[in-house]
Amino acid sequence: MRTVVYRNLIVDFAVVQIIRDDGKWFNVAKIDCDRGVIHRHQYVRSTGEDIFDHLPLCVIPPDRGWEVVDRWFRDALDLMEDEWEDNLRRWHGDDA
């Protein structure tokens, strides 16, 4: 997890699910924000491909961006926690 805080608000974040497999660390899933969008990634073990391909969750509005990002950080944490097992199954190549 990475956050950037400005004026008591989270203005940038990345929530990443990782796994150690055969002595190496791999990204399984990620929710982050850049280029004006909060979006998801879901990686596949065999290829490293992002099968969600930056799946948009929310456009960050220019007038309320900080507040939206701050709120979505908590939502992203909850989503990653709720979908932990499904993300891992997709990473292994199983349908969730």
Contacts in CASP RR format, 6 or more apart in sequence:
PFRMAT RR
TARGET T0000
AUTHOR 0000-0000-0000
METHOD contacts of the structure
MODEL  1
MRTVVYRNLIVDFAVVQIIRDDGKWFNVAKIDCDRGVIHRHQYVRSTGED
IFDHLPLCVIPPDRGWEVVDRWFRDALDLMEDEWEDNLRRWHGDDA
1 13 0 8 1.000
1 14 0 8 1.000
1 15 0 8 1.000
1 16 0 8 1.000
1 77 0 8 1.000
2 12 0 8 1.000
2 13 0 8 1.000
2 14 0 8 1.000
2 16 0 8 1.000
3 10 0 8 1.000
3 12 0 8 1.000
3 13 0 8 1.000
3 73 0 8 1.000
4 10 0 8 1.000
4 11 0 8 1.000
4 12 0 8 1.000
4 13 0 8 1.000
5 11 0 8 1.000
6 66 0 8 1.000
7 66 0 8 1.000
9 66 0 8 1.000
9 67 0 8 1.000
9 69 0 8 1.000
9 70 0 8 1.000
10 69 0 8 1.000
10 70 0 8 1.000
10 73 0 8 1.000
11 65 0 8 1.000
11 66 0 8 1.000
11 69 0 8 1.000
11 70 0 8 1.000
12 33 0 8 1.000
12 34 0 8 1.000
12 69 0 8 1.000
13 32 0 8 1.000
13 33 0 8 1.000
13 69 0 8 1.000
13 72 0 8 1.000
13 73 0 8 1.000
13 76 0 8 1.000
14 30 0 8 1.000
14 31 0 8 1.000
14 32 0 8 1.000
14 33 0 8 1.000
15 30 0 8 1.000
15 31 0 8 1.000
15 32 0 8 1.000
15 73 0 8 1.000
15 76 0 8 1.000
15 77 0 8 1.000
15 80 0 8 1.000
16 27 0 8 1.000
16 29 0 8 1.000
16 30 0 8 1.000
16 32 0 8 1.000
17 27 0 8 1.000
17 28 0 8 1.000
17 29 0 8 1.000
17 30 0 8 1.000
17 80 0 8 1.000
17 84 0 8 1.000
17 87 0 8 1.000
17 88 0 8 1.000
18 25 0 8 1.000
18 26 0 8 1.000
18 27 0 8 1.000
18 28 0 8 1.000
19 25 0 8 1.000
19 26 0 8 1.000
19 28 0 8 1.000
19 88 0 8 1.000
19 91 0 8 1.000
20 26 0 8 1.000
21 45 0 8 1.000
26 43 0 8 1.000
26 45 0 8 1.000
26 91 0 8 1.000
27 41 0 8 1.000
27 43 0 8 1.000
28 42 0 8 1.000
28 43 0 8 1.000
28 87 0 8 1.000
28 88 0 8 1.000
28 91 0 8 1.000
29 40 0 8 1.000
29 41 0 8 1.000
29 42 0 8 1.000
29 43 0 8 1.000
29 80 0 8 1.000
29 83 0 8 1.000
29 87 0 8 1.000
29 90 0 8 1.000
29 91 0 8 1.000
30 40 0 8 1.000
30 41 0 8 1.000
30 43 0 8 1.000
31 38 0 8 1.000
31 39 0 8 1.000
31 40 0 8 1.000
31 41 0 8 1.000
31 57 0 8 1.000
31 76 0 8 1.000
31 79 0 8 1.000
31 80 0 8 1.000
32 38 0 8 1.000
32 39 0 8 1.000
32 41 0 8 1.000
33 39 0 8 1.000
33 60 0 8 1.000
33 69 0 8 1.000
33 72 0 8 1.000
36 59 0 8 1.000
36 60 0 8 1.000
37 54 0 8 1.000
37 56 0 8 1.000
37 57 0 8 1.000
37 58 0 8 1.000
37 59 0 8 1.000
37 60 0 8 1.000
38 56 0 8 1.000
38 57 0 8 1.000
38 58 0 8 1.000
38 60 0 8 1.000
38 68 0 8 1.000
38 69 0 8 1.000
38 72 0 8 1.000
38 76 0 8 1.000
39 52 0 8 1.000
39 54 0 8 1.000
39 55 0 8 1.000
39 56 0 8 1.000
39 57 0 8 1.000
40 52 0 8 1.000
40 54 0 8 1.000
40 55 0 8 1.000
40 57 0 8 1.000
41 50 0 8 1.000
41 52 0 8 1.000
41 53 0 8 1.000
41 54 0 8 1.000
41 55 0 8 1.000
42 50 0 8 1.000
42 51 0 8 1.000
42 52 0 8 1.000
42 55 0 8 1.000
42 87 0 8 1.000
42 90 0 8 1.000
42 91 0 8 1.000
43 49 0 8 1.000
43 50 0 8 1.000
43 51 0 8 1.000
43 91 0 8 1.000
44 51 0 8 1.000
44 90 0 8 1.000
44 91 0 8 1.000
44 93 0 8 1.000
45 91 0 8 1.000
45 92 0 8 1.000
45 93 0 8 1.000
46 93 0 8 1.000
51 90 0 8 1.000
57 72 0 8 1.000
57 76 0 8 1.000
58 68 0 8 1.000
58 72 0 8 1.000
60 68 0 8 1.000
60 69 0 8 1.000
61 68 0 8 1.000
80 87 0 8 1.000
86 96 0 8 1.000
87 96 0 8 1.000
89 95 0 8 1.000
89 96 0 8 1.000
90 96 0 8 1.000
END
